[in-house]
Amino acid sequence: MRPVVVALVALGLLFSLVAAGPSPSPKSAAGTARTPLTNLAHLDFLRDETAPPAQGGHTTYRLEEEPRIGTLWTYADRNADGTYRRIGGGPYDPTTGHYSQGAFNADDVSRAAVVYLRHWRQNGAEESREAAYDLLRGLTYHQTASGPNAGNVVLWMQSDGELTPSPTPVELPNPSDSGASYWLARTVWALGEGYRAFRTEDPEFARFLKQRMQLAVSALDRQVLSKFGEWRVVDGKRVPAWLVVDGADATAEAVLGLTAYVEATEDPVARRTLDRLAEGVAALSGGDARSWPHGAVLPWAQSQSVWHAWASQMPAALALASAELKQPALMKPALNDAAVFTPYLLTAGGPDNGWLPVPIDRVQIAYGIDSRVQSLVTVADLAERPGLTQLAGLTAAWYFGANAAGEPTYDPDTGITYDGVEGDGRINRNSGAESTIHGQLSMLALDAHPDAAAIARSATTVVDRNGPRIVEAESGKLSGDAKTVRPDSAWTGRSQWSGGSYLELGNGGAASWSVPASNEPRLVQPVVIRTGDRGLGSTRWSDNDGRLGGIDHGRGGEQSEPSEPGALLPVTLARELPAGSDQVSVTARGSAEVDALLVRPLVTSVAYSGGQVLALLHSAARSAQTVPATIPGSGPATVQSYDSRGRLVHEVTDRAGKVKVRVLPGGFSLVRFADR
């Protein structure tokens, strides 16, 4: 096995962030609750209010008595002097004072309300109670209260309060109130948490929120759950037809609000809606440590090839629904995602914007980081898996420097969260509503979980990573009937060609690739198109010494839409690439299309410097593996081995130096300093 080399600051020494970031005090570095990470200053800066004109079907709580409602600017661009200016979406028309989209949007208003609600409940802050009240009044003005679209939500609003049902140019999906949408799901999230928080503090306002929640639930029932029990076949898998915009991602955010609401009220209609939506989300779970999607709950029912970090709170939603509905079966996919997929994700590079299915979009944003953090701490708390809390800390270390830029993306002194980090390390230093919101949600979670906060503040620098290697298929040595194809669009309709091109093989066509030799076995996962056409060809794969396995490209299963090109999926070959092998080759019988190869170590790993946590290791092996780790420094190091359900199975403490790390099949191990 490849040794995991871990850089370590000796126990007891203070760590420091990179020069661009804030310098923590010793107390905050230790992760104590004395120095909260949450800072709402920048989110407060984005808040505003407006007095909307009379608009049919739209009103809110006490509008006559309180004509001004709470709003939130969508974007904040950074000025040259480091200050920020608030702006809306799309080009600005100085004549009308309008943006082509709008100044404010329901998506951000709803999630900002959740921030203030959680801050109020967690800290007893009256100013956050008032902010939540104002924003919930603003949000419910976006919601259509009467007519055929009652319960739905208009996304955009101008600074003067005028709603923008259909921006110019037209956007798809249309951000109007014409159907179920992400903004309806997020409105449900805010209404559910709002009702739970206000039901005893302000019963009259809570009754209003309950009425609006019932409108939203009715909209979900007639537009989404009218298809309950219907199944489609996509990429050979049976998937539910009753998800909000066909998404487990959007549906999960509605489930977050429904669980809070059902917890606080005996509403049988909402409970049934929660039950059915959670069932649909759980149905998109799949794979294991060795096979795609590696235990993840996929976000989109229309593809088995797409996963993205943003809006990936499916594990959190399922765990909460499992507890509220007393359905243990819902916890299983939540645990698979948290304890199997997330460790692999972290060792592969972190919560990326797009695995399609090759990690193509390596941009990382606060929405994606926070979605993973929320899922990990929620599953950890409800399933009693403290090891997942440590993974949440590692994930949140992105905010403090463990990212492609090697710089902090969050400043606890200002509450600013940058808008993202490109795969090449470039930072978008703007700080709009979405980034600010999810940065604060993460900080609230860290403040509530001091162990995770200590890890996030100390694992600030990635010093070593041993993850999957991407080999583009067209980069190989081609022979016979083999050629590179570059389509007009890299998007296939349900996935994306890595590098914008692929390798087309005809009968007898062949290709070979050189891969760096390794002293450990590896999985080989060709990413290929598979369809339900049994007349399609097959490929045979080999290394230096023999066959690795075969793929029948005509066994991709049925499609709901026969015109689709098929499923672009990683297929794990039956035999592992042996240690020392440095070549992979393929020969086709019939026709086949190959996008890339993922060459994955059996044990992937990522190592950090900066303090308490040393390394995370994840195994796709069929049996327990022992990996030597070289740990410089002094003091005891603790190795914790967790199984694929996130349960602690093995724990040893050893002196720094040569430490043997046991990694269980499908599980993960953490190497860290023992607490003093």
HELIX and SHEET records of a PDB file:
HELIX    1   1 PRO A   26  ALA A   29  1                                   4    
HELIX    2   2 ALA A   41  LEU A   46  1                                   6    
HELIX    3   3 ALA A  106  ASN A  123  1                                  18    
HELIX    4   4 GLU A  126  HIS A  142  1                                  17    
HELIX    5   5 TYR A  182  PHE A  198  1                                  17    
HELIX    6   6 PRO A  203  GLN A  223  1                                  21    
HELIX    7   7 LEU A  225  LYS A  227  5                                   3    
HELIX    8   8 VAL A  244  ASP A  246  5                                   3    
HELIX    9   9 ALA A  248  ALA A  264  1                                  17    
HELIX   10  10 PRO A  268  ALA A  282  1                                  15    
HELIX   11  11 MET A  314  LEU A  325  1                                  12    
HELIX   12  12 PRO A  328  LEU A  330  5                                   3    
HELIX   13  13 MET A  331  ASN A  336  1                                   6    
HELIX   14  14 ASP A  337  PHE A  341  3                                   5    
HELIX   15  15 THR A  342  ALA A  348  1                                   7    
HELIX   16  16 ALA A  366  ALA A  383  1                                  18    
HELIX   17  17 PRO A  386  ALA A  396  1                                  11    
HELIX   18  18 ALA A  397  PHE A  400  5                                   4    
HELIX   19  19 ALA A  433  ALA A  448  1                                  16    
HELIX   20  20 PRO A  450  SER A  458  1                                   9    
HELIX   21  21 ALA A  473  SER A  475  5                                   3    
HELIX   22  22 SER A  498  GLY A  500  5                                   3    
SHEET    1   A 3 VAL A   4  VAL A   5  0                                        
SHEET    2   A 3 GLN A 625  THR A 630  1                                        
SHEET    3   A 3 LYS A 658  VAL A 663 -1                                        
SHEET    1   B 2 ARG A  47  THR A  50  0                                        
SHEET    2   B 2 ILE A  69  LEU A  72 -1                                        
SHEET    1   C 2 TYR A  75  ARG A  78  0                                        
SHEET    2   C 2 TYR A  84  ILE A  87 -1                                        
SHEET    1   D 2 TYR A  92  ASP A  93  0                                        
SHEET    2   D 2 HIS A  98  TYR A  99 -1                                        
SHEET    1   E 3 PHE A 104  ASN A 105  0                                        
SHEET    2   E 3 TRP A 156  MET A 157 -1                                        
SHEET    3   E 3 LEU A 163  THR A 164 -1                                        
SHEET    1   F 2 TRP A 231  VAL A 234  0                                        
SHEET    2   F 2 LYS A 237  PRO A 240 -1                                        
SHEET    1   G 2 GLY A 354  TRP A 355  0                                        
SHEET    2   G 2 PRO A 359  ASP A 361 -1                                        
SHEET    1   H 2 TYR A 410  ASP A 411  0                                        
SHEET    2   H 2 ILE A 416  THR A 417 -1                                        
SHEET    1   I 2 GLY A 420  VAL A 421  0                                        
SHEET    2   I 2 ILE A 427  ASN A 428 -1                                        
SHEET    1   J 6 THR A 461  ASN A 466  0                                        
SHEET    2   J 6 VAL A 603  SER A 609 -1                                        
SHEET    3   J 6 VAL A 613  SER A 619 -1                                        
SHEET    4   J 6 PHE A 668  PHE A 673 -1                                        
SHEET    5   J 6 PRO A 636  TYR A 642 -1                                        
SHEET    6   J 6 LEU A 648  ARG A 655 -1                                        
SHEET    1   K 4 ARG A 469  GLU A 472  0                                        
SHEET    2   K 4 ALA A 592  PRO A 601 -1                                        
SHEET    3   K 4 TYR A 502  LEU A 505 -1                                        
SHEET    4   K 4 ALA A 482  VAL A 485 -1                                        
SHEET    1   L 4 ARG A 469  GLU A 472  0                                        
SHEET    2   L 4 ALA A 592  PRO A 601 -1                                        
SHEET    3   L 4 ARG A 522  ARG A 530 -1                                        
SHEET    4   L 4 ALA A 567  PRO A 570 -1                                        
SHEET    1   M 5 LYS A 477  SER A 479  0                                        
SHEET    2   M 5 ALA A 510  SER A 514 -1                                        
SHEET    3   M 5 GLN A 583  ARG A 589 -1                                        
SHEET    4   M 5 SER A 538  SER A 542 -1                                        
SHEET    5   M 5 ARG A 547  ASP A 552 -1                                        
END                                                                             
